[in-house]
C-alpha cells in the first residue's frame, strides 16, 4: 500500500491487527491459554458453534433417514437372494457389453 517493495513483518502485523479492530473483525483464538469453551471466546465463535451444531443435527438426521430407508429393521431370508440375482445380472450385462465392444473392435 505504501509502494515499498519490502515490508517489515511487525509492520504488516500491526497493520492487520489495526485493520481488524477498525472493521470489527474478531481476533483469531487458537485456544492457547483459553478455556476449552466458555465466555472468554468472541461472540462470532459462539454463533458459529450454534450454527455448526444445528447443521450437524440436520446431517445426522439425513444419515439416519438414509440408513433407515436402506437397511430393513428385520431382514428376511430372501433379502440376500435379491442382491445376488441383481449382481448376477449386472455381471452378465457387463460381460456382454465387453464382448460387444471387442467384437466391434475386431470388425474395424
N, CA, C and O atoms as a GROMACS GRO file, in nm:
protein
  432
    1UNK      N    1   0.081  -0.119   0.000
    1UNK     CA    2   0.000   0.000   0.000
    1UNK      C    3   0.086   0.126   0.000
    1UNK      O    4   0.046   0.230  -0.052
    2UNK      N    5   0.203   0.115   0.058
    2UNK     CA    6   0.289   0.233   0.066
    2UNK      C    7   0.382   0.241  -0.054
    2UNK      O    8   0.453   0.341  -0.069
    3UNK      N    9   0.384   0.140  -0.139
    3UNK     CA   10   0.471   0.139  -0.255
    3UNK      C   11   0.608   0.082  -0.227
    3UNK      O   12   0.691   0.072  -0.318
    4UNK      N   13   0.635   0.046  -0.103
    4UNK     CA   14   0.764  -0.013  -0.071
    4UNK      C   15   0.769  -0.156  -0.120
    4UNK      O   16   0.667  -0.226  -0.118
    5UNK      N   17   0.885  -0.200  -0.164
    5UNK     CA   18   0.898  -0.337  -0.215
    5UNK      C   19   0.917  -0.437  -0.102
    5UNK      O   20   0.886  -0.555  -0.119
    6UNK      N   21   0.968  -0.393   0.011
    6UNK     CA   22   0.984  -0.483   0.125
    6UNK      C   23   0.905  -0.426   0.243
    6UNK      O   24   0.899  -0.304   0.262
    7UNK      N   25   0.847  -0.514   0.319
    7UNK     CA   26   0.767  -0.472   0.434
    7UNK      C   27   0.818  -0.547   0.555
    7UNK      O   28   0.843  -0.668   0.550
    8UNK      N   29   0.835  -0.475   0.663
    8UNK     CA   30   0.877  -0.538   0.787
    8UNK      C   31   0.762  -0.624   0.840
    8UNK      O   32   0.646  -0.582   0.835
    9UNK      N   33   0.793  -0.742   0.891
    9UNK     CA   34   0.690  -0.834   0.939
    9UNK      C   35   0.606  -0.771   1.049
    9UNK      O   36   0.484  -0.785   1.050
   10UNK      N   37   0.671  -0.702   1.142
   10UNK     CA   38   0.595  -0.644   1.254
   10UNK      C   39   0.504  -0.531   1.204
   10UNK      O   40   0.396  -0.510   1.260
   11UNK      N   41   0.546  -0.458   1.100
   11UNK     CA   42   0.462  -0.351   1.046
   11UNK      C   43   0.337  -0.409   0.980
   11UNK      O   44   0.228  -0.353   0.995
   12UNK      N   45   0.352  -0.520   0.910
   12UNK     CA   46   0.238  -0.585   0.849
   12UNK      C   47   0.143  -0.640   0.956
   12UNK      O   48   0.021  -0.628   0.945
   13UNK      N   49   0.201  -0.698   1.060
   13UNK     CA   50   0.120  -0.750   1.170
   13UNK      C   51   0.042  -0.638   1.237
   13UNK      O   52  -0.076  -0.652   1.265
   14UNK      N   53   0.109  -0.528   1.263
   14UNK     CA   54   0.041  -0.413   1.326
   14UNK      C   55  -0.071  -0.359   1.237
   14UNK      O   56  -0.179  -0.327   1.286
   15UNK      N   57  -0.043  -0.350   1.107
   15UNK     CA   58  -0.145  -0.302   1.014
   15UNK      C   59  -0.267  -0.393   1.015
   15UNK      O   60  -0.380  -0.345   1.023
   16UNK      N   61  -0.245  -0.524   1.006
   16UNK     CA   62  -0.357  -0.618   1.003
   16UNK      C   63  -0.436  -0.616   1.134
   16UNK      O   64  -0.558  -0.622   1.132
   17UNK      N   65  -0.366  -0.607   1.246
   17UNK     CA   66  -0.436  -0.601   1.374
   17UNK      C   67  -0.521  -0.474   1.383
   17UNK      O   68  -0.636  -0.479   1.428
   18UNK      N   69  -0.467  -0.361   1.341
   18UNK     CA   70  -0.542  -0.236   1.342
   18UNK      C   71  -0.662  -0.244   1.248
   18UNK      O   72  -0.772  -0.200   1.282
   19UNK      N   73  -0.640  -0.299   1.130
   19UNK     CA   74  -0.747  -0.314   1.033
   19UNK      C   75  -0.861  -0.398   1.091
   19UNK      O   76  -0.978  -0.362   1.077
   20UNK      N   77  -0.828  -0.510   1.157
   20UNK     CA   78  -0.930  -0.598   1.214
   20UNK      C   79  -1.009  -0.526   1.324
   20UNK      O   80  -1.130  -0.546   1.337
   21UNK      N   81  -0.941  -0.443   1.402
   21UNK     CA   82  -1.012  -0.370   1.507
   21UNK      C   83  -1.103  -0.263   1.448
   21UNK      O   84  -1.215  -0.243   1.496
   22UNK      N   85  -1.057  -0.194   1.343
   22UNK     CA   86  -1.136  -0.088   1.282
   22UNK      C   87  -1.263  -0.143   1.217
   22UNK      O   88  -1.369  -0.083   1.230
   23UNK      N   89  -1.253  -0.256   1.148
   23UNK     CA   90  -1.370  -0.311   1.079
   23UNK      C   91  -1.444  -0.414   1.165
   23UNK      O   92  -1.534  -0.483   1.116
   24UNK      N   93  -1.406  -0.424   1.292
   24UNK     CA   94  -1.475  -0.509   1.390
   24UNK      C   95  -1.470  -0.658   1.354
   24UNK      O   96  -1.572  -0.727   1.358
   25UNK      N   97  -1.351  -0.705   1.320
   25UNK     CA   98  -1.329  -0.847   1.296
   25UNK      C   99  -1.267  -0.905   1.423
   25UNK      O  100  -1.169  -0.852   1.475
   26UNK      N  101  -1.326  -1.015   1.473
   26UNK     CA  102  -1.270  -1.078   1.594
   26UNK      C  103  -1.130  -1.129   1.567
   26UNK      O  104  -1.102  -1.187   1.462
   27UNK      N  105  -1.042  -1.106   1.664
   27UNK     CA  106  -0.908  -1.161   1.653
   27UNK      C  107  -0.917  -1.313   1.666
   27UNK      O  108  -0.996  -1.363   1.747
   28UNK      N  109  -0.839  -1.386   1.590
   28UNK     CA  110  -0.847  -1.533   1.597
   28UNK      C  111  -0.803  -1.585   1.733
   28UNK      O  112  -0.707  -1.536   1.792
   29UNK      N  113  -0.874  -1.684   1.780
   29UNK     CA  114  -0.841  -1.752   1.906
   29UNK      C  115  -0.800  -1.894   1.872
   29UNK      O  116  -0.880  -1.971   1.820
   30UNK      N  117  -0.678  -1.927   1.902
   30UNK     CA  118  -0.630  -2.060   1.870
   30UNK      C  119  -0.636  -2.154   1.990
   30UNK      O  120  -0.590  -2.268   1.981
   31UNK      N  121  -0.690  -2.108   2.099
   31UNK     CA  122  -0.708  -2.194   2.215
   31UNK      C  123  -0.596  -2.188   2.316
   31UNK      O  124  -0.607  -2.245   2.424
   32UNK      N  125  -0.491  -2.120   2.284
   32UNK     CA  126  -0.379  -2.112   2.377
   32UNK      C  127  -0.418  -2.023   2.495
   32UNK      O  128  -0.453  -1.906   2.476
   33UNK      N  129  -0.412  -2.078   2.614
   33UNK     CA  130  -0.444  -2.003   2.733
   33UNK      C  131  -0.594  -1.980   2.750
   33UNK      O  132  -0.635  -1.905   2.840
   34UNK      N  133  -0.675  -2.042   2.667
   34UNK     CA  134  -0.820  -2.026   2.674
   34UNK      C  135  -0.881  -2.148   2.741
   34UNK      O  136  -0.822  -2.256   2.742
   35UNK      N  137  -0.999  -2.130   2.797
   35UNK     CA  138  -1.074  -2.244   2.848
   35UNK      C  139  -1.117  -2.328   2.728
   35UNK      O  140  -1.116  -2.281   2.614
   36UNK      N  141  -1.155  -2.453   2.754
   36UNK     CA  142  -1.198  -2.540   2.646
   36UNK      C  143  -1.311  -2.474   2.566
   36UNK      O  144  -1.307  -2.473   2.443
   37UNK      N  145  -1.408  -2.421   2.634
   37UNK     CA  146  -1.514  -2.345   2.568
   37UNK      C  147  -1.582  -2.264   2.676
   37UNK      O  148  -1.625  -2.319   2.777
   38UNK      N  149  -1.593  -2.137   2.655
   38UNK     CA  150  -1.654  -2.057   2.760
   38UNK      C  151  -1.679  -1.914   2.718
   38UNK      O  152  -1.679  -1.882   2.599
   39UNK      N  153  -1.701  -1.830   2.815
   39UNK     CA  154  -1.739  -1.692   2.789
   39UNK      C  155  -1.622  -1.609   2.735
   39UNK      O  156  -1.644  -1.500   2.683
   40UNK      N  157  -1.501  -1.658   2.748
   40UNK     CA  158  -1.385  -1.582   2.701
   40UNK      C  159  -1.372  -1.580   2.550
   40UNK      O  160  -1.292  -1.502   2.497
   41UNK      N  161  -1.446  -1.662   2.481
   41UNK     CA  162  -1.438  -1.668   2.335
   41UNK      C  163  -1.522  -1.556   2.274
   41UNK      O  164  -1.623  -1.516   2.333
   42UNK      N  165  -1.484  -1.505   2.157
   42UNK     CA  166  -1.562  -1.399   2.092
   42UNK      C  167  -1.703  -1.447   2.056
   42UNK      O  168  -1.728  -1.566   2.040
   43UNK      N  169  -1.794  -1.351   2.044
   43UNK     CA  170  -1.934  -1.383   2.013
   43UNK      C  171  -1.947  -1.456   1.878
   43UNK      O  172  -2.031  -1.544   1.864
   44UNK      N  173  -1.864  -1.419   1.781
   44UNK     CA  174  -1.873  -1.483   1.650
   44UNK      C  175  -1.843  -1.633   1.660
   44UNK      O  176  -1.899  -1.712   1.584
   45UNK      N  177  -1.756  -1.671   1.753
   45UNK     CA  178  -1.726  -1.813   1.772
   45UNK      C  179  -1.848  -1.886   1.827
   45UNK      O  180  -1.876  -1.999   1.787
   46UNK      N  181  -1.920  -1.821   1.919
   46UNK     CA  182  -2.041  -1.882   1.976
   46UNK      C  183  -2.150  -1.895   1.869
   46UNK      O  184  -2.221  -1.995   1.865
   47UNK      N  185  -2.163  -1.794   1.782
   47UNK     CA  186  -2.262  -1.803   1.674
   47UNK      C  187  -2.226  -1.916   1.578
   47UNK      O  188  -2.313  -1.990   1.533
   48UNK      N  189  -2.097  -1.928   1.547
   48UNK     CA  190  -2.052  -2.035   1.458
   48UNK      C  191  -2.081  -2.172   1.521
   48UNK      O  192  -2.128  -2.263   1.453
   49UNK      N  193  -2.052  -2.186   1.650
   49UNK     CA  194  -2.077  -2.314   1.717
   49UNK      C  195  -2.225  -2.350   1.711
   49UNK      O  196  -2.259  -2.465   1.684
   50UNK      N  197  -2.314  -2.255   1.736
   50UNK     CA  198  -2.458  -2.281   1.732
   50UNK      C  199  -2.501  -2.322   1.591
   50UNK      O  200  -2.578  -2.417   1.575
   51UNK      N  201  -2.453  -2.251   1.489
   51UNK     CA  202  -2.489  -2.284   1.351
   51UNK      C  203  -2.434  -2.421   1.312
   51UNK      O  204  -2.503  -2.498   1.245
   52UNK      N  205  -2.310  -2.451   1.354
   52UNK     CA  206  -2.249  -2.580   1.322
   52UNK      C  207  -2.326  -2.694   1.387
   52UNK      O  208  -2.350  -2.796   1.323
   53UNK      N  209  -2.366  -2.677   1.513
   53UNK     CA  210  -2.440  -2.782   1.582
   53UNK      C  211  -2.576  -2.806   1.516
   53UNK      O  212  -2.621  -2.920   1.507
   54UNK      N  213  -2.641  -2.699   1.469
   54UNK     CA  214  -2.770  -2.716   1.400
   54UNK      C  215  -2.751  -2.792   1.270
   54UNK      O  216  -2.829  -2.882   1.238
   55UNK      N  217  -2.648  -2.756   1.193
   55UNK     CA  218  -2.621  -2.828   1.069
   55UNK      C  219  -2.582  -2.972   1.095
   55UNK      O  220  -2.617  -3.061   1.018
   56UNK      N  221  -2.510  -2.996   1.203
   56UNK     CA  222  -2.471  -3.132   1.239
   56UNK      C  223  -2.594  -3.217   1.271
   56UNK      O  224  -2.600  -3.334   1.234
   57UNK      N  225  -2.692  -3.158   1.340
   57UNK     CA  226  -2.817  -3.230   1.370
   57UNK      C  227  -2.891  -3.264   1.241
   57UNK      O  228  -2.943  -3.375   1.227
   58UNK      N  229  -2.895  -3.170   1.148
   58UNK     CA  230  -2.961  -3.195   1.019
   58UNK      C  231  -2.889  -3.306   0.944
   58UNK      O  232  -2.954  -3.396   0.891
   59UNK      N  233  -2.756  -3.301   0.940
   59UNK     CA  234  -2.679  -3.406   0.873
   59UNK      C  235  -2.702  -3.542   0.938
   59UNK      O  236  -2.720  -3.642   0.868
   60UNK      N  237  -2.701  -3.546   1.070
   60UNK     CA  238  -2.725  -3.673   1.141
   60UNK      C  239  -2.863  -3.727   1.109
   60UNK      O  240  -2.879  -3.848   1.090
   61UNK      N  241  -2.964  -3.639   1.103
   61UNK     CA  242  -3.099  -3.683   1.071
   61UNK      C  243  -3.106  -3.738   0.928
   61UNK      O  244  -3.173  -3.837   0.902
   62UNK      N  245  -3.035  -3.672   0.835
   62UNK     CA  246  -3.033  -3.720   0.696
   62UNK      C  247  -2.966  -3.857   0.686
   62UNK      O  248  -3.015  -3.945   0.615
   63UNK      N  249  -2.856  -3.874   0.756
   63UNK     CA  250  -2.785  -4.004   0.755
   63UNK      C  251  -2.875  -4.112   0.814
   63UNK      O  252  -2.882  -4.223   0.762
   64UNK      N  253  -2.942  -4.079   0.923
   64UNK     CA  254  -3.032  -4.176   0.986
   64UNK      C  255  -3.148  -4.211   0.894
   64UNK      O  256  -3.188  -4.327   0.886
   65UNK      N  257  -3.202  -4.112   0.824
   65UNK     CA  258  -3.312  -4.136   0.732
   65UNK      C  259  -3.268  -4.228   0.618
   65UNK      O  260  -3.341  -4.320   0.580
   66UNK      N  261  -3.150  -4.205   0.563
   66UNK     CA  262  -3.099  -4.291   0.456
   66UNK      C  263  -3.074  -4.431   0.509
   66UNK      O  264  -3.106  -4.530   0.442
   67UNK      N  265  -3.016  -4.440   0.627
   67UNK     CA  266  -2.988  -4.572   0.685
   67UNK      C  267  -3.118  -4.649   0.708
   67UNK      O  268  -3.124  -4.769   0.684
   68UNK      N  269  -3.221  -4.580   0.755
   68UNK     CA  270  -3.349  -4.647   0.778
   68UNK      C  271  -3.413  -4.690   0.646
   68UNK      O  272  -3.478  -4.794   0.641
   69UNK      N  273  -3.394  -4.611   0.542
   69UNK     CA  274  -3.452  -4.646   0.412
   69UNK      C  275  -3.380  -4.763   0.347
   69UNK      O  276  -3.442  -4.845   0.280
   70UNK      N  277  -3.249  -4.770   0.367
   70UNK     CA  278  -3.169  -4.874   0.303
   70UNK      C  279  -3.169  -5.004   0.383
   70UNK      O  280  -3.186  -5.112   0.327
   71UNK      N  281  -3.151  -4.994   0.512
   71UNK     CA  282  -3.141  -5.112   0.597
   71UNK      C  283  -3.277  -5.147   0.654
   71UNK      O  284  -3.336  -5.068   0.728
   72UNK      N  285  -3.327  -5.264   0.622
   72UNK     CA  286  -3.455  -5.303   0.682
   72UNK      C  287  -3.437  -5.331   0.831
   72UNK      O  288  -3.331  -5.374   0.876
   73UNK      N  289  -3.543  -5.304   0.907
   73UNK     CA  290  -3.536  -5.330   1.050
   73UNK      C  291  -3.508  -5.477   1.079
   73UNK      O  292  -3.421  -5.511   1.159
   74UNK      N  293  -3.582  -5.563   1.012
   74UNK     CA  294  -3.564  -5.709   1.029
   74UNK      C  295  -3.548  -5.768   0.890
   74UNK      O  296  -3.648  -5.789   0.821
   75UNK      N  297  -3.427  -5.796   0.848
   75UNK     CA  298  -3.410  -5.850   0.713
   75UNK      C  299  -3.469  -5.991   0.705
   75UNK      O  300  -3.458  -6.071   0.798
   76UNK      N  301  -3.532  -6.018   0.592
   76UNK     CA  302  -3.585  -6.152   0.573
   76UNK      C  303  -3.482  -6.238   0.502
   76UNK      O  304  -3.379  -6.188   0.456
   77UNK      N  305  -3.508  -6.364   0.494
   77UNK     CA  306  -3.410  -6.456   0.435
   77UNK      C  307  -3.391  -6.433   0.286
   77UNK      O  308  -3.288  -6.470   0.230
   78UNK      N  309  -3.490  -6.373   0.221
   78UNK     CA  310  -3.481  -6.354   0.076
   78UNK      C  311  -3.405  -6.227   0.038
   78UNK      O  312  -3.378  -6.205  -0.080
   79UNK      N  313  -3.370  -6.144   0.135
   79UNK     CA  314  -3.306  -6.017   0.101
   79UNK      C  315  -3.172  -6.038   0.032
   79UNK      O  316  -3.138  -5.961  -0.058
   80UNK      N  317  -3.097  -6.139   0.070
   80UNK     CA  318  -2.969  -6.166   0.004
   80UNK      C  319  -2.989  -6.226  -0.133
   80UNK      O  320  -2.907  -6.204  -0.222
   81UNK      N  321  -3.096  -6.300  -0.154
   81UNK     CA  322  -3.122  -6.359  -0.285
   81UNK      C  323  -3.144  -6.249  -0.388
   81UNK      O  324  -3.097  -6.259  -0.501
   82UNK      N  325  -3.217  -6.144  -0.349
   82UNK     CA  326  -3.241  -6.033  -0.441
   82UNK      C  327  -3.110  -5.967  -0.480
   82UNK      O  328  -3.090  -5.933  -0.597
   83UNK      N  329  -3.021  -5.949  -0.384
   83UNK     CA  330  -2.892  -5.887  -0.413
   83UNK      C  331  -2.808  -5.976  -0.503
   83UNK      O  332  -2.741  -5.928  -0.594
   84UNK      N  333  -2.811  -6.106  -0.477
   84UNK     CA  334  -2.732  -6.199  -0.560
   84UNK      C  335  -2.782  -6.200  -0.704
   84UNK      O  336  -2.702  -6.200  -0.798
   85UNK      N  337  -2.914  -6.201  -0.720
   85UNK     CA  338  -2.966  -6.203  -0.857
   85UNK      C  339  -2.933  -6.072  -0.928
   85UNK      O  340  -2.904  -6.072  -1.048
   86UNK      N  341  -2.938  -5.960  -0.856
   86UNK     CA  342  -2.902  -5.832  -0.915
   86UNK      C  343  -2.756  -5.833  -0.959
   86UNK      O  344  -2.725  -5.790  -1.070
   87UNK      N  345  -2.668  -5.883  -0.873
   87UNK     CA  346  -2.526  -5.887  -0.907
   87UNK      C  347  -2.500  -5.981  -1.023
   87UNK      O  348  -2.416  -5.952  -1.108
   88UNK      N  349  -2.571  -6.094  -1.029
   88UNK     CA  350  -2.554  -6.186  -1.142
   88UNK      C  351  -2.593  -6.119  -1.272
   88UNK      O  352  -2.523  -6.133  -1.373
   89UNK      N  353  -2.705  -6.045  -1.271
   89UNK     CA  354  -2.748  -5.974  -1.391
   89UNK      C  355  -2.649  -5.865  -1.428
   89UNK      O  356  -2.620  -5.844  -1.546
   90UNK      N  357  -2.596  -5.796  -1.328
   90UNK     CA  358  -2.500  -5.689  -1.353
   90UNK      C  359  -2.374  -5.745  -1.416
   90UNK      O  360  -2.322  -5.689  -1.513
   91UNK      N  361  -2.324  -5.855  -1.363
   91UNK     CA  362  -2.202  -5.914  -1.416
   91UNK      C  363  -2.225  -5.964  -1.558
   91UNK      O  364  -2.141  -5.943  -1.645
   92UNK      N  365  -2.337  -6.029  -1.582
   92UNK     CA  366  -2.362  -6.082  -1.717
   92UNK      C  367  -2.379  -5.967  -1.817
   92UNK      O  368  -2.333  -5.979  -1.931
   93UNK      N  369  -2.444  -5.856  -1.778
   93UNK     CA  370  -2.460  -5.744  -1.871
   93UNK      C  371  -2.325  -5.676  -1.896
   93UNK      O  372  -2.299  -5.629  -2.007
   94UNK      N  373  -2.240  -5.670  -1.794
   94UNK     CA  374  -2.107  -5.611  -1.811
   94UNK      C  375  -2.023  -5.698  -1.904
   94UNK      O  376  -1.952  -5.646  -1.990
   95UNK      N  377  -2.032  -5.830  -1.887
   95UNK     CA  378  -1.958  -5.921  -1.975
   95UNK      C  379  -2.008  -5.908  -2.118
   95UNK      O  380  -1.928  -5.906  -2.211
   96UNK      N  381  -2.140  -5.900  -2.135
   96UNK     CA  382  -2.196  -5.886  -2.268
   96UNK      C  383  -2.151  -5.757  -2.333
   96UNK      O  384  -2.120  -5.754  -2.452
   97UNK      N  385  -2.145  -5.650  -2.255
   97UNK     CA  386  -2.100  -5.521  -2.307
   97UNK      C  387  -1.954  -5.530  -2.351
   97UNK      O  388  -1.916  -5.473  -2.453
   98UNK      N  389  -1.873  -5.601  -2.273
   98UNK     CA  390  -1.732  -5.617  -2.309
   98UNK      C  391  -1.718  -5.698  -2.437
   98UNK      O  392  -1.634  -5.666  -2.522
   99UNK      N  393  -1.799  -5.802  -2.450
   99UNK     CA  394  -1.793  -5.886  -2.571
   99UNK      C  395  -1.833  -5.803  -2.692
   99UNK      O  396  -1.768  -5.812  -2.797
  100UNK      N  397  -1.940  -5.722  -2.679
  100UNK     CA  398  -1.982  -5.638  -2.791
  100UNK      C  399  -1.874  -5.538  -2.829
  100UNK      O  400  -1.852  -5.514  -2.948
  101UNK      N  401  -1.807  -5.481  -2.731
  101UNK     CA  402  -1.702  -5.384  -2.759
  101UNK      C  403  -1.585  -5.450  -2.830
  101UNK      O  404  -1.529  -5.393  -2.923
  102UNK      N  405  -1.548  -5.572  -2.786
  102UNK     CA  406  -1.437  -5.642  -2.850
  102UNK      C  407  -1.472  -5.684  -2.992
  102UNK      O  408  -1.387  -5.676  -3.082
  103UNK      N  409  -1.595  -5.727  -3.013
  103UNK     CA  410  -1.633  -5.770  -3.149
  103UNK      C  411  -1.636  -5.650  -3.243
  103UNK      O  412  -1.599  -5.663  -3.360
  104UNK      N  413  -1.680  -5.533  -3.195
  104UNK     CA  414  -1.680  -5.413  -3.278
  104UNK      C  415  -1.536  -5.374  -3.312
  104UNK      O  416  -1.508  -5.331  -3.424
  105UNK      N  417  -1.447  -5.388  -3.215
  105UNK     CA  418  -1.306  -5.353  -3.238
  105UNK      C  419  -1.245  -5.450  -3.339
  105UNK      O  420  -1.160  -5.410  -3.419
  106UNK      N  421  -1.286  -5.576  -3.337
  106UNK     CA  422  -1.232  -5.676  -3.430
  106UNK      C  423  -1.282  -5.649  -3.571
  106UNK      O  424  -1.212  -5.681  -3.667
  107UNK      N  425  -1.401  -5.591  -3.584
  107UNK     CA  426  -1.456  -5.562  -3.716
  107UNK      C  427  -1.383  -5.447  -3.784
  107UNK      O  428  -1.387  -5.434  -3.907
  108UNK      N  429  -1.317  -5.365  -3.706
  108UNK     CA  430  -1.251  -5.246  -3.761
  108UNK      C  431  -1.127  -5.283  -3.830
  108UNK      O  432  -1.058  -5.196  -3.883
   0.00000   0.00000   0.00000
